[in-house]
Amino acid sequence: ISMKDKRFNSKLIPFSHLIYVLKNDGGTYRGISEYLKKEYAVNASPKSIFQFLKVRNHRGIKPSLEEILEIKNRELIKMVQTENVTLGNKQNNEPDILGIL
């Protein structure tokens, strides 16, 4: 009989860099929770997100600048694709993404 490693792995780990970026950009824990639920079907309470970031901050786990830029770029592309946003020139009452950034 062998003992398997039974450490808890959070469902938030795949989204850790995204959560860090959203919080660092001024997002609230509630807003991050709602965003993850809407965009990724991940149910996590605001308190869970707070605890998740607290543990990683205590351990010094933060994304690199390259990872932060990649996440922001990926989310921006996703927003453009899903909301039919134009860059710079508003047409047909579409939101202007340059005003969002």
Secondary structure, DSSP 8 states (H G I E B T S, - for coil): ----------TTGGGHHHHHHHHHTT--HHHHHHHHHHHH-----HHHHHHHHHHHHHHT----HHHHHHHHHHHHHHHHHHHT-BSSS--TT--BHHHH-
